[in-house]
Amino acid sequence: MVNHGDENPGRGNWSGKLDFLLSTIGYCVGLGNIWRFPYRAYESGGAVFLIPYVVCLFAAGLPLYFMELSFGQFGSSGPISIWKAVPVFKGIGYAMVVISGLVCIYYNLIIAYTLYYLFASFTLELPWQHCRDEWQDEFNCVEPVENFTQHEVARKLFCSDMKLSNMTSDPSYVGNCTRPPITPSAIFWQREVLNISGGIDEGYGDFKWDLCLCLLLAWVIVFMCLIRGIKSSGKVVYVTATFPFIVLIILCVRNATLPGARTGIEFYIVPESIDPLLDSSVWYSAAVQIFYSLGIAFGGLETMASYNKFKNNIFRDAIFVALVNCCTSVFAGFVIFSVLGYMAERTGLEVKEVAQYGPGLIFVAYPEGLATMAIAPLWSILFFLMILTVGLDSQFTMMETVITAIVDEFRLTRWRHGKLCVTATACISFFLIGLPQCSRAGIYIMNLFDWYSAGFSLFIVSFFEIIAIAWVYGFKRFSEDIALMVGNPCCGCFRVSLYIYWWPMWILITPAMILFLVIYAGITNVPISYAGVDYPDWADAIGWAMVGAALIFIPLLALVEYCKAHDFYKASTMHKLYRPQPDWGPVLDIHREGSRYERQEVITMTSVSNQGYSHQNNPYAREGLPVNGFDYVTNESSMTKKEKGPPAYDARNAEERYNVDQLA
């Protein structure tokens, strides 16, 4: 959907500057900031974790983040089409789209869980607040009452006495001693929400239809918010990107008044020692968290930046959003651990005994703390509304990545409702693929997607990406592209930091760090499991197939591009594969300026291998390089053509060509 006032009439632009900023913040500030970062921080030494976290941010996160945003804005294309800059690496774009698609499938299930809890919170008493009678028969349900530790000591003494008295068949012994105690919130999660089976190979055909309806609603929300592309999602984020910050501040103030909050915060930030800094796993955890939280190598950053106006100051935006994202992760830790400290104080347990990771944190531990507060339903509604908006922002961008890639690559903008049809097809397809996650084995399937879809493959893709842009496309060429966009006065700031910071990061440090992550991930790989349940070999094979489904495109598309090039056994073939295609660069003529995009009258051409697009203002013309069957000879005043292929023809500029296509 485009407006007449858009700079790029073929694809459209963000309606306003704030649309892009809020969309980027919403994309980066996702569930990982809430359920991954706090856990990794306390597990890795509390405040000590912030040292490797900040180092990894500036050594790998920020360089890749700025690179992807700049690359997307300059090329004004989706994550696949943008690789006309370095055709041999086009498979990177396909890999990004596959990764985003796989994550979309399971990410919306988390939104469905959130909707389930949100609807359950509209009651006078939360359904996980107390033990139910039917739960007592199946579970050893124990409410997290005050002085829980004393109750546990008394229970263990009772069980010991009953065992010594040989009364193990007594119903009171069976009910209290043969099964571990479990809280109402854990029972609600396992029994009411999941109805979890014993493994991934059990209960996959037994669906929970209430959860299926929540998943359907989640996809309907996503579709409605993306129905007009960035024009609609860019307005939705005014609510979904700001609301989580408001709720986090409210919860932080509320939690600070709870008894034991200080204990939880001290546990979160006060290190016991600095020894974790010598542990390579801590550095690996910090780097992984940076990748997840910034959304690197998913293709979402290129997608959002591609809708910017060409002269947008992407240098300033990238630094601002990256810092906001990381500060939000740290702040969310205070909100989470203040409640965990309160729970520890109330039950007499240690903070580490009530802390959990991933879904267990936001669907078990935190709801358990909310249930003990005054006006519990109100706090529960606010909390799950926050989780819903945080999840939707990230889902919008990942879906837009898949949709934009398809529309750009197959040029569906020529069809009036092309993007709408792609959006509807993608939402329906992903909903159907994700339905098995609503079965009794659904949590195991979701964990399989989470474990494999965006882990090891992200590191491989990002490594090839930085090699392709910084080494093959060229640091000098790329830095000139950025300077062409940002202009003055920020161009001066960028040039000052160019060889002080960006050059060593893009050329040396960041690739080396990514290589470390790849090697470390390969060495420390452990079999997949969930809640102590190991997966069968066939499930593990499916997981690695997900990894391969993304990475296979990198060598496959390199081979395809080689076969599509002319003169198989000549050096010019490789030259074409590693150099930008003629239509690479700024879309509009007014931006094709500078040493490589000088405004000049250029003869455009067709050849046997041209793919239906026109090459105007060819950046190779000034360099005398062969392109699509022609050699160019240039000088200061004129340009001549030595024909090697079909006759030449004149082409319209980008905007005129789009208008003609629309009329057609």
NUKEFI-237576 format. One record per residue (C-alpha): residue in one letter; x, y, z. Coordinates in Angstrom, 3 decimals. Layout:
BEGIN
 residu        X        Y        Z
      a        X        Y        Z
...
//
This chain:
BEGIN
 residu        X        Y        Z
      m    0.000    0.000    0.000
      v    1.534    3.307   -1.106
      n    0.575    6.949   -0.900
      h    1.124    9.647   -3.493
      g    3.447   11.440   -1.084
      d    5.814    8.483   -0.731
      e    9.377    9.002   -1.920
      n    9.461    5.479   -3.360
      p    6.159    5.028   -5.244
      g    6.895    1.405   -6.087
      r    7.104    0.105   -2.514
      g    5.942    2.940   -0.295
      n    7.608    4.502    2.751
      w    6.889    4.886    6.436
      s    4.211    7.521    6.962
      g    6.362    9.266    9.543
      k    9.749    9.158   11.182
      l    8.300    7.845   14.437
      d    6.700    4.881   12.644
      f   10.124    3.447   11.859
      l   11.624    4.143   15.277
      l    8.721    2.611   17.197
      s    8.550   -0.386   14.845
      t   12.263   -1.032   15.291
      i   12.077   -0.655   19.071
      g    9.029   -2.920   19.174
      y   10.797   -5.528   17.062
      c   13.934   -5.557   19.192
      v   12.221   -5.339   22.582
      g   10.627   -8.773   22.509
      l    9.935  -11.685   24.819
      g   13.659  -12.422   25.019
      n   14.171   -9.194   26.961
      i   11.716  -10.405   29.600
      w   12.195  -14.143   29.882
      r   15.746  -14.686   28.615
      f   17.869  -11.788   29.805
      p   17.003  -11.798   33.567
      y   17.569  -15.550   33.794
      r   20.868  -15.435   31.906
      a   22.002  -12.520   34.054
      y   21.465  -14.165   37.428
      e   22.691  -17.546   36.139
      s   25.910  -15.926   34.897
      g   26.841  -14.002   38.001
      g   24.377  -11.127   38.307
      a   25.896   -7.725   37.650
      v   29.100   -9.362   36.363
      f   27.069  -10.519   33.353
      l   26.636   -6.898   32.299
      i   30.366   -6.683   31.494
      p   30.398   -9.368   28.758
      y   26.924   -8.194   27.696
      v   28.134   -4.639   27.005
      v   31.357   -5.894   25.401
      c   29.383   -8.180   23.063
      l   27.021   -5.325   22.273
      f   29.821   -3.106   20.982
      a   31.947   -5.920   19.525
      a   29.231   -7.790   17.612
      g   25.711   -6.503   18.226
      l   25.986   -2.847   17.251
      p   28.241   -3.402   14.188
      l   25.865   -6.001   12.732
      y   22.797   -4.020   13.730
      f   24.016   -0.835   12.037
      m   25.225   -2.800    9.027
      e   21.845   -4.453    8.412
      l   19.854   -1.240    8.830
      s   22.183    0.722    6.535
      f   22.225   -2.037    3.931
      g   18.423   -2.200    3.885
      q   17.895    1.536    3.653
      f   20.421    2.003    0.855
      g   19.043   -0.819   -1.283
      s   15.344   -0.153   -0.557
      s   14.631   -3.850   -1.049
      g   13.580   -6.872    0.949
      p   16.087   -9.345    2.430
      i   16.263  -11.387   -0.806
      s   16.224   -8.757   -3.552
      i   18.756   -6.635   -1.712
      w   21.477   -9.155   -2.505
      k   21.748   -7.828   -6.025
      a   24.616   -5.992   -4.301
      v   26.561   -9.287   -4.164
      p   24.610  -11.822   -6.262
      v   26.636  -14.853   -5.229
      f   25.411  -14.387   -1.634
      k   21.721  -14.170   -2.493
      g   21.137  -17.353   -0.510
      i   21.707  -15.351    2.688
      g   18.437  -13.552    2.030
      y   16.555  -16.814    1.542
      a   18.080  -18.191    4.749
      m   16.901  -15.123    6.679
      v   13.362  -15.511    5.352
      v   13.257  -19.208    6.270
      i   14.492  -18.453    9.795
      s   11.905  -15.695   10.267
      g    9.160  -17.958    8.920
      l   10.036  -20.801   11.297
      v   10.131  -18.431   14.259
      c    6.765  -16.914   13.268
      i    5.155  -20.356   13.470
      y    5.995  -20.944   17.133
      y    6.172  -17.298   18.251
      n    2.464  -16.835   17.640
      l    1.754  -19.811   19.878
      i    3.321  -17.865   22.751
      i    0.946  -15.025   21.889
      a   -1.893  -17.595   21.974
      y   -0.796  -18.690   25.477
      t   -0.810  -15.043   26.502
      l   -4.341  -14.551   25.171
      y   -5.429  -17.635   27.124
      y   -4.053  -16.200   30.373
      l   -5.422  -12.743   29.562
      f   -8.961  -14.061   29.144
      a   -8.596  -16.179   32.313
      s   -7.610  -13.054   34.262
      f  -10.999  -11.378   33.785
      t  -12.391  -12.782   37.011
      l  -12.659  -11.854   40.660
      e  -10.221  -14.620   41.644
      l   -7.431  -15.873   39.412
      p   -7.919  -19.550   38.469
      w   -4.381  -20.406   39.599
      q   -4.698  -18.615   42.923
      h   -5.770  -21.624   45.041
      c   -5.696  -25.417   44.856
      r   -8.847  -26.998   43.445
      d  -10.404  -30.166   44.810
      e   -9.897  -32.075   41.561
      w   -6.210  -31.124   41.579
      q   -5.700  -32.680   44.999
      d   -6.580  -36.123   43.672
      e   -4.153  -35.960   40.763
      f   -1.393  -33.724   42.146
      n    0.108  -32.922   45.492
      c   -1.100  -29.335   45.199
      v    0.481  -26.998   47.744
      e   -0.228  -23.283   47.824
      p    2.833  -21.032   48.240
      v    1.783  -19.945   51.718
      e    3.902  -17.894   54.087
      n    6.709  -19.783   55.805
      f    6.547  -22.421   53.091
      t    9.933  -23.758   54.195
      q    8.591  -24.609   57.643
      h    5.674  -26.438   56.059
      e    8.096  -28.422   53.910
      v   10.178  -29.376   56.963
      a    7.048  -30.548   58.767
      r    5.925  -32.510   55.705
      k    9.268  -34.274   55.375
      l    9.249  -35.177   59.098
      f    5.723  -36.546   58.740
      c    6.725  -38.650   55.741
      s    9.789  -39.962   57.576
      d    7.733  -40.963   60.598
      m    5.095  -42.668   58.454
      k    7.785  -44.598   56.614
      l    9.460  -45.724   59.832
      s    6.063  -46.838   61.144
      n    5.566  -48.900   57.963
      m    2.426  -46.954   57.050
      t    3.323  -46.271   53.434
      s   -0.069  -47.523   52.265
      d   -1.917  -44.902   54.282
      p   -3.767  -42.411   52.008
      s   -2.201  -39.446   53.792
      y    1.278  -40.838   53.076
      v    0.427  -41.537   49.431
      g   -1.037  -38.063   48.961
      n    1.754  -36.110   50.659
      c    4.906  -38.182   50.330
      t    4.905  -40.109   47.051
      r    4.419  -37.060   44.830
      p    6.444  -33.839   44.894
      p    4.521  -30.728   45.939
      i    3.400  -28.503   43.088
      t    1.894  -25.018   43.165
      p   -1.506  -24.084   41.660
      s    0.103  -21.892   38.980
      a    2.259  -24.814   37.794
      i   -0.788  -27.122   37.724
      f   -2.815  -24.545   35.776
      w   -0.017  -24.266   33.212
      q    0.553  -28.002   32.818
      r   -3.033  -29.243   33.189
      e   -5.410  -26.496   32.094
      v   -3.367  -24.710   29.428
      l   -1.177  -27.475   27.996
      n   -2.728  -30.737   29.218
      i    0.829  -31.889   28.610
      s    1.617  -35.441   27.525
      g    4.619  -37.562   28.432
      g    6.631  -36.678   25.329
      i    6.559  -35.392   21.763
      d    5.446  -38.799   20.468
      e    2.376  -38.887   22.758
      g   -0.858  -36.967   22.340
      y    0.055  -35.100   19.155
      g   -3.398  -35.891   17.729
      d   -5.316  -34.790   20.824
      f   -6.004  -31.066   20.343
      k   -7.018  -28.472   22.937
      w   -9.613  -26.570   20.967
      d   -9.704  -23.577   23.288
      l   -5.990  -23.138   22.625
      c   -6.602  -23.600   18.883
      l   -9.100  -20.737   19.001
      c   -6.562  -18.547   20.805
      l   -4.002  -19.346   18.093
      l   -6.564  -18.495   15.404
      l   -7.305  -15.194   17.130
      a   -3.584  -14.429   17.325
      w   -3.218  -14.906   13.564
      v   -6.326  -12.823   12.870
      i   -4.819   -9.983   14.914
      v   -1.550  -10.249   12.995
      f   -3.340  -10.261    9.643
      m   -5.541   -7.275   10.500
      c   -2.539   -5.256   11.652
      l   -0.588   -6.092    8.469
      i   -3.496   -5.755    6.037
      r   -2.107   -2.478    4.675
      g    1.542   -3.360    5.202
      i    3.666   -0.784    6.975
      k    0.901    1.796    6.649
      s   -1.212   -0.111    9.179
      s    1.475   -1.766   11.310
      g    3.302    1.575   11.524
      k    0.300    3.020   13.344
      v   -0.414    0.008   15.543
      v    3.074    0.252   17.060
      y    2.192    3.620   18.565
      v    0.260    1.523   21.086
      t    2.064   -1.820   21.074
      a    5.578   -0.349   21.332
      t    4.842    2.220   24.045
      f    2.409    0.265   26.228
      p    5.027   -2.263   27.471
      f    7.226    0.550   28.785
      i    4.294    2.094   30.645
      v    3.396   -1.243   32.244
      l    7.022   -2.017   33.105
      i    7.302    1.292   34.941
      i    4.006    0.682   36.785
      l    5.020   -2.847   37.773
      c    8.472   -1.688   38.847
      v    6.984    0.939   41.174
      r    4.439   -1.553   42.511
      n    6.985   -4.324   43.004
      a    9.405   -2.022   44.811
      t    6.872   -1.754   47.657
      l    6.674   -5.527   48.148
      p    8.507   -7.180   51.040
      g   11.598   -9.008   49.816
      a   11.897   -6.982   46.606
      r   15.306   -5.724   47.672
      t   16.501   -9.304   48.208
      g   15.498  -10.239   44.674
      i   17.151   -7.178   43.151
      e   20.365   -7.781   45.097
      f   20.358  -11.366   43.878
      y   19.984  -10.010   40.328
      i   22.702   -7.362   40.350
      v   25.136   -8.071   43.196
      p   27.828  -10.552   42.092
      e   29.198  -13.153   44.439
      s   32.550  -12.990   42.635
      i   34.110  -12.007   39.320
      d   35.035  -15.603   38.478
      p   32.246  -15.877   35.866
      l   34.261  -13.517   33.652
      l   36.763  -16.337   33.185
      d   34.033  -18.749   32.050
      s   33.631  -18.932   28.260
      s   29.997  -20.020   28.646
      v   29.163  -16.646   30.212
      w   30.559  -14.818   27.196
      y   28.696  -17.164   24.897
      s   25.425  -16.502   26.774
      a   25.989  -12.748   26.524
      a   26.603  -12.933   22.774
      v   23.560  -15.150   22.196
      q   21.390  -12.728   24.160
      i   22.629   -9.807   22.046
      f   21.734  -11.659   18.839
      y   18.264  -12.534   20.055
      s   17.404   -9.158   21.537
      l   18.611   -7.061   18.578
      g   17.021   -9.343   15.978
      i   20.231   -9.816   13.990
      a   20.249  -12.096   10.910
      f   16.463  -12.486   10.818
      g   16.064  -10.110    7.870
      g   13.706   -7.883    9.847
      l   16.162   -5.022   10.141
      e   16.736   -4.841    6.377
      t   12.994   -5.034    5.808
      m   12.075   -2.153    8.116
      a   14.951    0.047    6.946
      s   14.044   -0.557    3.299
      y   10.880    1.509    3.796
      n   12.840    4.530    5.044
      k   13.397    7.580    2.926
      f   16.855    7.498    1.408
      k   18.231   10.447    3.385
      n   17.024    9.177    6.744
      n   19.748    9.421    9.398
      i   20.171    5.702    9.936
      f   23.443    6.221   11.826
      r   21.671    8.031   14.659
      d   18.664    5.697   14.647
      a   20.724    2.512   14.858
      i   22.705    3.641   17.892
      f   19.616    4.999   19.652
      v   17.463    1.877   19.189
      a   20.284   -0.522   20.110
      l   20.906    1.305   23.386
      v   17.174    1.522   24.187
      n   16.819   -2.211   23.609
      c   19.694   -3.169   25.902
      c   18.617   -0.756   28.638
      t   15.124   -2.265   28.479
      s   16.576   -5.738   29.058
      v   18.352   -4.545   32.182
      f   15.269   -2.677   33.423
      a   13.022   -5.717   32.843
      g   15.340   -7.688   35.120
      f   14.506   -5.342   38.003
      v   10.775   -5.862   37.396
      i   11.082   -9.656   37.283
      f   13.458  -10.194   40.189
      s   11.650   -7.830   42.530
      v    8.663  -10.188   42.335
      l   10.865  -13.271   42.648
      g   12.405  -11.727   45.771
      y    8.912  -11.153   47.121
      m    8.006  -14.797   46.475
      a   11.196  -15.974   48.155
      e   10.505  -13.782   51.173
      r    6.924  -14.984   51.450
      t    7.680  -18.705   51.155
      g   11.026  -18.776   52.937
      l   12.777  -20.207   49.876
      e   15.907  -18.963   48.143
      v   15.467  -16.675   45.128
      k   17.197  -19.229   42.901
      e   14.580  -21.814   43.925
      v   11.682  -19.728   42.608
      a   13.478  -18.367   39.507
      q   12.644  -20.078   36.217
      y   13.541  -19.676   32.549
      g   11.547  -19.097   29.386
      p    7.811  -19.871   29.377
      g    8.048  -21.081   32.967
      l    8.968  -17.559   34.058
      i    6.053  -15.666   32.505
      f    3.433  -18.427   32.737
      v    4.280  -20.008   36.119
      a    6.618  -18.049   38.401
      y    5.411  -14.505   37.712
      p    1.658  -15.358   37.706
      e    2.237  -17.131   41.003
      g    3.583  -13.906   42.467
      l    0.746  -11.865   40.973
      a   -1.828  -14.198   42.551
      t   -0.652  -13.284   46.066
      m   -1.001   -9.513   45.557
      a   -3.996   -7.362   46.367
      i   -6.279   -6.809   43.359
      a   -4.504   -9.739   41.684
      p   -6.699   -9.819   38.534
      l   -5.834   -6.200   37.717
      w   -2.082   -6.804   37.879
      s   -2.484  -10.018   35.920
      i   -4.411   -8.242   33.139
      l   -1.768   -5.508   32.919
      f    1.081   -8.023   32.873
      f   -0.364  -10.214   30.118
      l   -1.407   -7.195   28.064
      m    2.247   -6.161   28.213
      i    3.407   -9.633   27.123
      l    0.831   -9.560   24.301
      t    1.998   -6.213   22.919
      v    5.670   -7.144   23.275
      g    5.090  -10.354   21.328
      l    2.951   -8.744   18.633
      d    5.573   -6.121   17.770
      s    8.201   -8.759   17.042
      q    5.680  -10.915   15.175
      f    4.665   -7.999   12.947
      t    8.235   -7.439   11.791
      m    9.051  -11.106   11.218
      m    5.879  -11.562    9.177
      e    6.583   -8.373    7.235
      t   10.047   -9.784    6.497
      v    8.575  -12.901    4.893
      i    5.891  -10.962    3.012
      t    8.196   -8.200    1.748
      a   10.778  -10.742    0.574
      i    8.195  -12.579   -1.531
      v    6.610   -9.408   -2.930
      d    9.951   -7.822   -3.845
      e   11.550  -10.928   -5.274
      f    8.600  -11.806   -7.499
      r    7.659   -8.163   -8.177
      l    4.090   -8.501   -7.002
      t    3.784   -4.738   -6.525
      r    2.640   -4.703  -10.160
      w   -0.502   -6.505   -9.045
      r   -2.844   -4.216   -7.146
      h   -3.713   -6.692   -4.399
      g   -0.538   -8.742   -4.624
      k    0.792   -7.962   -1.166
      l   -2.609   -8.474    0.458
      c   -2.900  -11.951   -1.054
      v    0.617  -12.862    0.072
      t   -0.189  -11.671    3.607
      a   -3.390  -13.723    3.774
      t   -1.707  -16.825    2.336
      a    1.220  -16.594    4.748
      c   -1.026  -16.163    7.818
      i   -3.285  -19.075    6.851
      s   -0.346  -21.352    6.018
      f    1.527  -20.607    9.239
      f   -1.655  -21.109   11.273
      l   -2.204  -24.568    9.775
      i    1.446  -25.543   10.219
      g    1.313  -24.375   13.834
      l   -1.864  -26.261   14.764
      p   -0.012  -29.373   16.065
      q    1.462  -27.089   18.721
      c   -2.048  -26.886   20.199
      s   -2.109  -30.621   20.920
      r   -1.106  -32.303   24.174
      a    2.400  -32.659   22.710
      g    2.351  -29.042   21.565
      i    4.802  -27.649   24.091
      y    7.387  -30.217   22.974
      i    6.861  -29.204   19.337
      m    7.132  -25.514   20.212
      n   10.329  -26.175   22.147
      l   11.692  -28.046   19.108
      f   11.107  -24.957   16.935
      d   12.586  -22.667   19.574
      w   15.662  -24.871   20.035
      y   16.619  -25.250   16.366
      s   14.942  -22.624   14.181
      a   16.937  -19.580   15.301
      g   20.040  -20.741   17.092
      f   23.059  -22.148   15.317
      s   21.745  -20.984   11.922
      l   21.743  -17.341   13.040
      f   25.487  -17.401   13.650
      i   26.229  -18.991   10.277
      v   24.049  -16.505    8.401
      s   25.495  -13.484   10.205
      f   29.039  -14.690    9.500
      f   28.421  -14.951    5.759
      e   26.557  -11.652    5.858
      i   29.416   -9.642    7.315
      i   31.917  -11.333    4.988
      a   29.720  -10.534    1.976
      i   29.203   -6.866    2.865
      a   32.441   -5.821    4.577
      w   34.892   -7.962    2.599
      v   33.340   -8.748   -0.790
      y   31.103   -5.750   -1.411
      g   33.853   -3.758    0.228
      f   34.282   -1.660    3.336
      k   35.148    1.443    1.325
      r   32.141    1.120   -0.981
      f   29.783    0.418    1.927
      s   31.046    3.346    4.008
      e   30.559    5.650    1.013
      d   26.994    4.397    0.686
      i   26.308    5.269    4.322
      a   27.868    8.709    3.962
      l   25.675    9.289    0.912
      m   22.579    8.623    3.046
      v   23.306   10.323    6.362
      g   24.793   13.543    4.964
      n   25.747   16.404    7.245
      p   26.126   16.980   10.146
      c   26.106   13.301   11.196
      c   28.298   12.386    8.262
      g   31.174   14.021   10.140
      c   30.512   11.922   13.241
      f   30.319    8.802   11.110
      r   33.595    9.569    9.314
      v   35.385   10.216   12.612
      s   34.325    6.810   13.951
      l   34.827    5.077   10.607
      y   38.413    3.873   11.023
      i   38.449    4.118   14.820
      y   35.510    1.799   15.426
      w   33.618    0.532   12.358
      w   36.605   -0.683   10.317
      p   38.159   -2.916   13.018
      m   34.730   -4.252   13.978
      w   33.429   -5.075   10.498
      i   36.736   -6.375    9.162
      l   38.263   -8.192   12.135
      i   36.630   -8.310   15.560
      t   32.988   -9.036   14.720
      p   33.743  -11.865   12.232
      a   36.150  -13.374   14.765
      m   33.527  -13.233   17.519
      i   30.891  -14.848   15.301
      l   33.361  -17.574   14.380
      f   33.906  -18.195   18.092
      l   30.136  -18.534   18.585
      v   29.859  -21.043   15.746
      i   32.712  -23.178   17.082
      y   31.531  -22.963   20.688
      a   27.949  -23.860   19.722
      g   29.205  -26.878   17.802
      i   31.432  -28.106   20.637
      t   28.921  -27.616   23.462
      n   25.864  -28.880   21.610
      v   23.616  -30.946   23.891
      p   20.592  -33.098   22.981
      i   17.248  -31.335   23.096
      s   14.985  -31.840   26.105
      y   12.033  -30.198   27.845
      a   11.350  -30.361   31.595
      g   13.695  -33.331   31.885
      v   12.052  -35.247   29.021
      d   14.481  -36.231   26.270
      y   13.445  -36.177   22.636
      p   13.635  -39.226   20.335
      d   16.211  -39.299   17.556
      w   13.655  -38.602   14.824
      a   12.627  -35.356   16.545
      d   16.260  -34.310   16.818
      a   16.647  -35.048   13.097
      i   13.669  -32.805   12.318
      g   15.323  -30.048   14.324
      w   18.538  -30.262   12.350
      a   16.452  -30.339    9.168
      m   15.148  -26.893   10.186
      v   18.722  -25.681   10.443
      g   19.563  -27.190    7.076
      a   16.410  -25.781    5.451
      a   17.764  -22.288    6.030
      l   21.488  -22.812    5.460
      i   21.144  -24.912    2.295
      f   20.142  -21.815    0.348
      i   23.561  -20.191    0.778
      p   25.520  -22.692   -1.373
      l   22.492  -23.574   -3.516
      l   21.788  -19.996   -4.643
      a   25.507  -19.394   -5.180
      l   25.481  -22.296   -7.633
      v   22.310  -21.017   -9.300
      e   23.753  -17.529   -9.741
      y   26.903  -19.021  -11.230
      c   24.890  -21.039  -13.732
      k   22.849  -17.981  -14.693
      a   25.968  -15.956  -15.480
      h   27.454  -15.842  -19.004
      d   30.788  -17.260  -20.107
      f   31.081  -20.145  -17.659
      y   34.821  -20.567  -18.015
      k   35.843  -16.922  -18.181
      a   37.022  -14.650  -15.418
      s   34.181  -12.236  -16.189
      t   31.728  -14.801  -14.822
      m   33.160  -14.631  -11.324
      h   33.460  -10.892  -11.721
      k   29.695  -10.608  -12.242
      l   28.938  -12.814   -9.261
      y   30.888  -10.681   -6.820
      r   30.044   -7.223   -8.173
      p   26.728   -5.345   -7.780
      q   24.138   -5.759  -10.490
      p   23.464   -2.695  -12.663
      d   20.202   -1.776  -10.900
      w   21.774   -1.880   -7.429
      g   21.782    1.347   -5.486
      p   19.402    4.204   -4.782
      v   16.020    3.831   -6.426
      l   15.579    7.458   -7.488
      d   17.841    9.347   -9.894
      i   18.142   12.301   -7.528
      h   20.020   10.070   -5.070
      r   22.376    8.503   -7.591
      e   25.144   10.957   -6.957
      g   28.737   10.831   -5.817
      s   31.702    8.917   -7.174
      r   29.729    5.791   -8.148
      y   26.219    7.150   -8.644
      e   26.908   10.264  -10.669
      r   23.916   11.594  -12.571
      q   24.702   11.014  -16.181
      e   22.969    9.833  -19.321
      v   23.593    6.122  -19.530
      i   22.678    3.824  -22.382
      t   20.757    0.848  -20.995
      m   20.636   -2.515  -22.602
      t   19.078   -5.953  -22.745
      s   20.770   -9.266  -23.238
      v   19.872  -12.888  -23.350
      s   20.273  -13.068  -19.586
      n   18.501   -9.875  -18.524
      q   15.611  -10.678  -16.246
      g   13.054   -8.129  -17.352
      y   14.399   -5.101  -15.531
      s   16.022   -1.971  -16.915
      h   19.507   -0.835  -15.993
      q   19.633    2.922  -15.678
      n   22.509    5.064  -14.513
      n   24.746    2.018  -14.499
      p   27.408    2.348  -11.757
      y   29.802    0.258  -13.861
      a   29.693    2.697  -16.761
      r   32.400    4.883  -15.320
      e   34.620    1.902  -14.574
      g   34.616    0.391  -18.077
      l   33.367   -2.982  -16.815
      p   31.499   -5.558  -18.937
      v   27.833   -5.892  -17.985
      n   25.226   -8.208  -19.532
      g   26.993   -8.706  -22.812
      f   28.342   -5.152  -23.310
      d   31.660   -3.427  -22.772
      y   31.742    0.227  -21.808
      v   34.483    2.682  -22.645
      t   34.178    5.969  -20.770
      n   35.976    9.275  -20.569
      e   35.330   12.712  -19.136
      s   32.910   13.870  -21.815
      s   31.353   10.856  -23.481
      m   30.661    7.158  -23.319
      t   30.726    4.751  -26.227
      k   29.449    1.221  -26.465
      k   31.062   -1.775  -28.122
      e   28.152   -4.022  -28.820
      k   28.505   -7.702  -28.005
      g   24.821   -8.527  -27.746
      p   21.363   -7.332  -28.829
      p   20.714   -3.660  -29.643
      a   20.253   -1.154  -26.858
      y   17.126    0.676  -25.802
      d   16.367    3.612  -23.521
      a   14.713    2.957  -20.152
      r   12.475    5.032  -17.951
      n   13.519    5.984  -14.473
      a   12.191    4.042  -11.476
      e    9.131    6.174  -10.792
      e    8.033    6.452  -14.431
      r    8.467    2.712  -14.891
      y    6.332    1.958  -11.865
      n    3.518    4.212  -13.115
      v    3.505    2.513  -16.523
      d    3.410   -0.925  -14.850
      q    0.451    0.160  -12.738
      l   -1.464    1.327  -15.828
      a   -0.683   -1.961  -17.529
//
